[in-house]
Amino acid sequence: MLRASGHTERRTMKSILRLLASVVICLLLTQGVYAGDSLRGVAVKGTGPEVDLSIEGTYWALIIGINKYANLPKEHQLAAARPDAEGVAEVLQRKYSFEKDRVITLYDGQASRREIIKQLRTMAKLLKENDNLLIYYAGHGQYDKDTQLGGWIPSDAEFDDPSSWISNEDVRSYLKAIKARHVFTIADSCFSESLMGKTRSLGPSDHFDIKELYRERSRWILTSGGLYPVPDAGKENHSIFAYHLLKILENNQQKYLTPDEIIPKLRTLVSNETQQTPKSCPISGIGDEGGQFVFVLAHAQVPTLVDRVNQDSGARFEEERKRLEQEKAKMAEEIKKMKEKALLEVEQELRSKSKQQDQERLVKEKAQQDRIDRDRKRLEREKREMEKQRKEDEEGSFVPPTF
């Protein structure tokens, strides 16, 4: 009993310390304060080769970038949203564990309200409990201060018609319905903070927490700013926010990268160049359990037992496929030889029959010629005999003249 009681006290003390740390960090994030080394305790340390995660599920991404709006005037068309989205899609596929066929992209006219909702619904139906999903939205956002309603503006929407938006509640409902272990939403749009809703504080993480962070479910959001407009293009055809986010993802050499490593760097870099302050928090009420999305370098992902079984099965399948292909090629070669042999036999038979027919024809022609020759000789003989008979008849009937 004493051991059990001491264990309970330690757990209680640990919970109190974590709660205090969470409150402090959340206050820092909410007020937009960053003091160099003061937030380094939030970073996941020791995520090098000594830590290996068992990545049980697959990585999916829904990437949305809208420059062209069908129902908006020229001055409201964007320049950097689509390049931002394309840049994110490219670096995820090239450097991290996102396969091409699991990165869904919707650009410009493809990103209609119907299609975005359709893809969110597909993610809710398709993804399994061990999967990981990153959603990236770059485009217009809108917020109504009177109703405190906001949302994304799809390519076929209108600013003054909230029914044509994809409301924050729509997005939150689908985020809640998606069964994936981790869902990380990045929104680079005006008034993007309105999507956050009620959030909880950031919990501290340490080197021994990386496996726990991956194991526990998470529903995080990273926004490019608060409840105010954010600029479109800023650097190298990207927004300031997207430029530095891409740079962080591109320059990262750690095996595992989590949002609470990205956020302090991104906040400082963006805030130094613009009046906007990126914000990020886990969203409460939609299934977050204290975990974090983990970016895994593509060359560093450690296969799980399931992966190895799948790899072994895939290897056996490939060997069987090659064996069947070889047998198929062998059979095709044998069939070809059989066809060639049969064709040769047919040709030989035809040549033999043709030769036999030629010989028979020659025999018939010779027999016919022999008959003709015999008939000719018989006729000539009969003709000679008739001539001889005629002469004899003429000589036998001669009467001498009388005087």
C-alpha positions as CSV (number, residue, x, y, z in Angstrom):
1,M,0.0,0.0,0.0
2,L,2.8,2.4,0.8
3,R,4.5,1.8,-2.5
4,A,1.2,2.3,-4.3
5,S,0.6,5.6,-2.4
6,G,4.1,6.9,-3.2
7,H,3.6,6.1,-6.9
8,T,0.3,8.0,-6.9
9,E,2.0,11.0,-5.2
10,R,4.8,11.0,-7.8
11,R,2.3,10.9,-10.6
12,T,0.3,13.8,-9.1
13,M,3.5,15.9,-8.7
14,K,4.5,15.1,-12.3
15,S,1.0,16.1,-13.6
16,I,1.2,19.4,-11.6
17,L,4.7,20.2,-13.1
18,R,3.5,19.4,-16.6
19,L,0.4,21.6,-16.2
20,L,2.5,24.5,-14.9
21,A,4.9,24.2,-17.8
22,S,2.0,24.0,-20.2
23,V,0.4,27.2,-18.9
24,V,3.7,29.1,-19.2
25,I,4.3,28.0,-22.8
26,C,0.8,28.7,-23.9
27,L,1.0,32.2,-22.4
28,L,4.2,32.8,-24.4
29,L,2.6,31.6,-27.6
30,T,-0.6,33.6,-27.1
31,Q,1.3,36.9,-26.4
32,G,3.7,36.4,-29.3
33,V,6.8,36.4,-27.1
34,Y,9.9,34.6,-28.2
35,A,13.2,35.1,-26.3
36,G,15.8,33.1,-28.1
37,D,17.0,30.2,-25.8
38,S,14.0,30.6,-23.5
39,L,11.8,28.3,-25.7
40,R,14.5,25.8,-26.6
41,G,13.1,23.5,-23.8
42,V,10.1,23.0,-26.1
43,A,12.2,21.4,-28.9
44,V,12.4,17.7,-29.2
45,K,16.0,16.9,-28.4
46,G,17.9,13.7,-29.1
47,T,15.8,12.8,-32.2
48,G,18.9,11.6,-34.0
49,P,19.8,8.0,-34.9
50,E,19.6,6.8,-31.3
51,V,15.8,7.1,-31.4
52,D,13.8,4.9,-33.8
53,L,10.0,5.2,-34.1
54,S,7.8,2.3,-35.3
55,I,5.9,4.1,-38.1
56,E,2.9,1.8,-38.3
57,G,0.7,3.8,-40.7
58,T,1.2,5.8,-43.9
59,Y,1.6,9.5,-44.5
60,W,-1.1,11.4,-46.5
61,A,-1.4,15.0,-47.5
62,L,-4.2,17.2,-48.8
63,I,-2.6,20.3,-50.5
64,I,-4.8,23.2,-51.6
65,G,-3.5,26.3,-53.3
66,I,-5.7,28.9,-55.0
67,N,-4.5,31.8,-57.1
68,K,-7.5,32.1,-59.4
69,Y,-11.0,32.9,-58.1
70,A,-13.9,32.6,-60.6
71,N,-16.2,35.0,-58.8
72,L,-13.8,37.6,-57.5
73,P,-12.5,40.8,-59.2
74,K,-9.0,41.1,-60.6
75,E,-7.6,42.9,-57.5
76,H,-8.5,39.8,-55.3
77,Q,-6.7,37.3,-57.5
78,L,-3.6,35.9,-55.8
79,A,-0.1,35.3,-57.0
80,A,1.7,33.1,-54.4
81,A,-0.9,30.7,-53.0
82,R,-0.5,28.1,-55.7
83,P,3.3,28.2,-55.8
84,D,3.3,27.9,-52.0
85,A,1.1,24.8,-52.1
86,E,3.2,23.3,-55.0
87,G,6.4,23.9,-53.0
88,V,5.0,22.1,-49.9
89,A,3.8,19.2,-52.0
90,E,7.2,18.9,-53.7
91,V,9.3,18.9,-50.5
92,L,7.0,16.4,-48.8
93,Q,7.3,13.9,-51.6
94,R,11.0,14.4,-52.2
95,K,12.4,14.7,-48.7
96,Y,9.8,13.2,-46.3
97,S,7.8,10.0,-46.1
98,F,4.9,11.0,-48.4
99,E,4.5,8.8,-51.4
100,K,3.3,10.6,-54.6
101,D,0.0,8.7,-54.8
102,R,-0.9,9.7,-51.3
103,V,-0.4,13.5,-51.8
104,I,-3.7,14.9,-53.1
105,T,-3.4,18.3,-54.7
106,L,-6.2,20.8,-55.5
107,Y,-5.1,23.9,-57.4
108,D,-7.1,26.9,-58.6
109,G,-10.3,25.7,-60.3
110,Q,-9.9,22.2,-58.9
111,A,-10.2,23.6,-55.4
112,S,-14.0,24.2,-55.5
113,R,-16.1,24.0,-52.4
114,R,-17.6,20.7,-53.6
115,E,-14.2,19.2,-54.4
116,I,-12.5,20.3,-51.1
117,I,-15.4,18.9,-49.1
118,K,-15.3,15.7,-51.2
119,Q,-11.6,15.2,-50.4
120,L,-12.0,15.9,-46.7
121,R,-14.8,13.3,-46.7
122,T,-12.6,10.9,-48.6
123,M,-9.9,11.3,-45.9
124,A,-12.4,10.6,-43.2
125,K,-13.5,7.4,-44.9
126,L,-10.1,6.2,-46.2
127,L,-7.5,6.9,-43.5
128,K,-6.9,4.3,-40.7
129,E,-6.1,4.8,-37.1
130,N,-2.3,4.6,-37.6
131,D,-2.1,6.9,-40.5
132,N,-0.9,10.5,-40.5
133,L,-2.4,13.4,-42.4
134,L,-1.1,16.9,-43.3
135,I,-3.5,19.5,-44.6
136,Y,-2.1,22.6,-46.2
137,Y,-4.3,25.5,-47.3
138,A,-3.1,28.6,-49.2
139,G,-5.7,31.0,-50.4
140,H,-8.2,33.6,-49.3
141,G,-9.8,33.4,-45.8
142,Q,-12.7,35.4,-44.5
143,Y,-14.0,36.3,-41.0
144,D,-17.3,38.0,-40.0
145,K,-16.8,39.9,-36.7
146,D,-20.5,40.3,-36.1
147,T,-21.2,36.5,-36.2
148,Q,-17.6,35.5,-35.4
149,L,-17.9,33.0,-38.3
150,G,-14.9,32.5,-40.6
151,G,-13.6,30.0,-43.1
152,W,-11.7,29.2,-46.2
153,I,-12.7,30.7,-49.6
154,P,-12.7,28.0,-52.3
155,S,-12.2,28.9,-55.9
156,D,-15.9,29.2,-56.7
157,A,-16.9,31.2,-53.6
158,E,-17.9,34.8,-53.0
159,F,-16.7,37.0,-50.2
160,D,-20.2,38.2,-49.2
161,D,-21.8,34.8,-49.3
162,P,-20.8,32.7,-46.2
163,S,-22.8,29.7,-47.6
164,S,-20.2,29.5,-50.4
165,W,-17.3,29.3,-47.9
166,I,-15.9,26.2,-46.2
167,S,-16.6,27.3,-42.7
168,N,-14.4,26.7,-39.7
169,E,-17.0,24.4,-38.3
170,D,-17.0,22.4,-41.6
171,V,-13.2,21.9,-41.3
172,R,-13.3,21.1,-37.6
173,S,-16.1,18.6,-38.1
174,Y,-14.0,16.7,-40.7
175,L,-10.9,17.0,-38.6
176,K,-12.8,15.3,-35.8
177,A,-14.2,12.6,-38.2
178,I,-10.8,11.7,-39.6
179,K,-9.6,8.5,-37.8
180,A,-5.8,9.1,-38.4
181,R,-3.5,9.2,-35.5
182,H,-2.1,12.6,-36.4
183,V,-3.7,15.5,-38.3
184,F,-1.6,18.6,-38.8
185,T,-3.4,21.5,-40.5
186,I,-1.4,24.4,-41.9
187,A,-3.4,27.5,-43.0
188,D,-1.8,30.4,-44.8
189,S,-4.7,32.7,-45.3
190,C,-6.2,35.9,-44.0
191,F,-8.0,35.5,-40.6
192,S,-6.6,32.0,-40.3
193,E,-6.6,32.1,-36.5
194,S,-10.4,31.9,-36.6
195,L,-10.0,28.2,-37.4
196,M,-8.3,27.5,-34.1
197,G,-11.3,27.8,-31.9
198,K,-10.7,26.6,-28.4
199,T,-7.2,25.3,-28.0
200,R,-5.2,23.8,-25.2
201,S,-1.7,24.8,-24.2
202,L,1.5,23.3,-25.6
203,G,2.8,20.5,-23.5
204,P,6.6,20.3,-22.9
205,S,8.5,17.6,-24.8
206,D,11.9,16.1,-24.1
207,H,14.1,13.5,-25.8
208,F,12.4,10.6,-24.0
209,D,9.0,11.9,-25.2
210,I,9.4,11.5,-28.9
211,K,8.0,8.0,-29.0
212,E,5.1,9.0,-26.7
213,L,4.4,12.1,-28.8
214,Y,4.1,10.0,-31.9
215,R,2.1,7.3,-30.1
216,E,-0.6,9.7,-28.7
217,R,-3.2,11.2,-31.1
218,S,-2.9,14.8,-32.1
219,R,-5.0,17.5,-33.9
220,W,-2.7,20.5,-34.4
221,I,-3.1,23.7,-36.4
222,L,-0.4,26.1,-37.6
223,T,-1.6,29.5,-39.0
224,S,0.2,32.2,-40.8
225,G,-1.3,34.9,-38.6
226,G,-4.1,36.0,-36.4
227,L,-7.5,37.6,-37.0
228,Y,-6.1,40.0,-39.6
229,P,-5.1,40.0,-43.3
230,V,-1.8,38.6,-44.3
231,P,0.2,39.5,-47.4
232,D,0.2,37.4,-50.5
233,A,3.6,37.3,-52.3
234,G,6.7,38.3,-50.4
235,K,9.9,36.3,-51.2
236,E,10.8,34.3,-54.3
237,N,7.2,34.0,-55.5
238,H,6.1,32.7,-52.1
239,S,4.4,34.4,-49.1
240,I,6.8,35.2,-46.3
241,F,5.2,32.5,-44.2
242,A,5.5,29.8,-46.9
243,Y,9.0,30.8,-47.8
244,H,10.3,30.3,-44.3
245,L,8.2,27.1,-43.7
246,L,9.7,25.6,-46.9
247,K,13.2,26.7,-45.9
248,I,12.8,25.0,-42.5
249,L,11.5,21.8,-44.1
250,E,14.2,21.9,-46.8
251,N,17.1,22.5,-44.4
252,N,16.1,20.0,-41.7
253,Q,18.6,17.2,-41.3
254,Q,17.0,15.6,-38.2
255,K,15.5,12.2,-38.6
256,Y,12.3,13.3,-36.9
257,L,10.8,16.8,-36.9
258,T,7.8,18.0,-34.9
259,P,5.6,21.1,-35.0
260,D,7.0,22.4,-31.7
261,E,10.5,22.5,-33.4
262,I,9.2,24.3,-36.4
263,I,7.1,26.9,-34.6
264,P,9.7,28.9,-32.7
265,K,11.9,29.2,-35.7
266,L,9.0,30.1,-38.0
267,R,7.6,32.7,-35.6
268,T,10.9,34.5,-35.4
269,L,11.7,34.5,-39.1
270,V,8.2,35.6,-40.2
271,S,7.8,38.2,-37.4
272,N,11.2,39.8,-38.3
273,E,10.0,40.5,-41.9
274,T,6.3,41.2,-41.5
275,Q,3.7,42.4,-39.0
276,Q,2.1,39.0,-38.8
277,T,2.9,36.4,-36.1
278,P,2.4,32.7,-37.0
279,K,0.5,30.8,-34.3
280,S,0.1,27.1,-33.5
281,C,-1.8,25.0,-30.9
282,P,-3.4,21.6,-30.5
283,I,-7.1,22.0,-31.1
284,S,-9.2,20.8,-28.2
285,G,-12.5,18.9,-28.6
286,I,-11.8,17.1,-31.8
287,G,-9.7,14.1,-30.6
288,D,-6.3,15.5,-29.6
289,E,-4.7,13.4,-26.9
290,G,-1.4,15.2,-26.4
291,G,0.7,13.8,-29.3
292,Q,2.3,15.6,-32.2
293,F,2.6,15.1,-35.9
294,V,6.1,13.8,-36.7
295,F,7.8,14.6,-40.1
296,V,10.1,11.6,-41.0
297,L,12.9,12.0,-43.4
298,A,12.3,9.5,-46.3
299,H,15.7,7.9,-46.0
300,A,15.4,7.5,-42.2
301,Q,12.1,5.8,-41.8
302,V,12.5,2.5,-39.9
303,P,10.3,-0.3,-41.1
304,T,8.0,-1.9,-38.6
305,L,7.3,-5.6,-38.2
306,V,4.3,-5.1,-40.4
307,D,6.4,-3.2,-43.0
308,R,9.0,-6.0,-42.9
309,V,6.3,-8.6,-43.4
310,N,4.9,-6.6,-46.2
311,Q,8.3,-6.2,-47.7
312,D,9.0,-10.0,-47.4
313,S,5.6,-10.7,-48.9
314,G,6.3,-8.2,-51.6
315,A,9.7,-9.8,-52.3
316,R,8.1,-13.2,-52.5
317,F,5.4,-11.8,-54.8
318,E,8.1,-10.2,-57.0
319,E,10.0,-13.5,-57.1
320,E,6.9,-15.4,-58.0
321,R,6.0,-12.7,-60.6
322,K,9.5,-13.0,-62.2
323,R,9.2,-16.8,-62.2
324,L,5.8,-16.7,-63.9
325,E,7.1,-14.2,-66.3
326,Q,10.1,-16.5,-67.1
327,E,7.7,-19.4,-67.5
328,K,5.5,-17.3,-69.7
329,A,8.4,-16.3,-71.9
330,K,9.6,-19.9,-72.0
331,M,6.1,-21.1,-73.1
332,A,5.9,-18.3,-75.6
333,E,9.2,-19.4,-77.0
334,E,8.1,-23.1,-77.2
335,I,4.9,-22.1,-78.8
336,K,6.8,-20.0,-81.3
337,K,9.1,-23.0,-82.1
338,M,6.1,-25.3,-82.4
339,K,4.5,-22.9,-84.8
340,E,7.7,-22.6,-86.8
341,K,8.0,-26.4,-86.8
342,A,4.4,-26.9,-87.8
343,L,4.7,-24.2,-90.5
344,L,7.9,-25.9,-91.8
345,E,6.1,-29.3,-91.9
346,V,3.2,-27.8,-93.7
347,E,5.6,-26.1,-96.2
348,Q,7.5,-29.4,-96.7
349,E,4.2,-31.3,-97.2
350,L,3.1,-28.7,-99.7
351,R,6.4,-28.9,-101.5
352,S,6.1,-32.7,-101.5
353,K,2.6,-32.6,-102.8
354,S,3.5,-30.0,-105.4
355,K,6.5,-32.2,-106.5
356,Q,4.3,-35.3,-106.7
357,Q,1.7,-33.4,-108.7
358,D,4.4,-32.2,-111.0
359,Q,5.6,-35.7,-111.5
360,E,2.1,-37.0,-112.0
361,R,1.5,-34.2,-114.5
362,L,4.7,-35.0,-116.4
363,V,3.7,-38.8,-116.5
364,K,0.3,-37.9,-117.8
365,E,1.8,-35.5,-120.3
366,K,4.3,-38.1,-121.4
367,A,1.5,-40.8,-121.7
368,Q,-0.6,-38.3,-123.7
369,Q,2.3,-37.5,-125.9
370,D,3.0,-41.2,-126.4
371,R,-0.6,-41.7,-127.5
372,I,-0.3,-38.8,-129.9
373,D,2.9,-40.2,-131.3
374,R,1.4,-43.7,-131.7
375,D,-1.7,-42.3,-133.4
376,R,0.4,-40.1,-135.7
377,K,2.6,-43.1,-136.7
378,R,-0.5,-45.3,-137.2
379,L,-2.1,-42.6,-139.4
380,E,1.1,-42.2,-141.4
381,R,1.4,-46.0,-141.8
382,E,-2.2,-46.2,-142.9
383,K,-1.7,-43.4,-145.3
384,R,1.3,-45.1,-146.9
385,E,-0.6,-48.3,-147.2
386,M,-3.5,-46.5,-148.9
387,E,-1.1,-44.8,-151.3
388,K,0.5,-48.2,-152.1
389,Q,-2.9,-49.7,-152.6
390,R,-4.0,-46.9,-154.9
391,K,-0.9,-47.3,-157.0
392,E,-1.4,-51.1,-157.3
393,D,-5.0,-50.5,-158.3
394,E,-4.0,-48.1,-160.9
395,E,-1.3,-50.5,-162.4
396,G,-3.7,-53.5,-162.4
397,S,-6.4,-51.7,-164.4
398,F,-4.1,-50.5,-167.2
399,V,-5.5,-51.5,-170.8
400,P,-3.0,-51.2,-173.7
401,P,-4.1,-49.2,-176.7
402,T,-5.4,-50.9,-179.9
403,F,-4.3,-50.1,-183.4
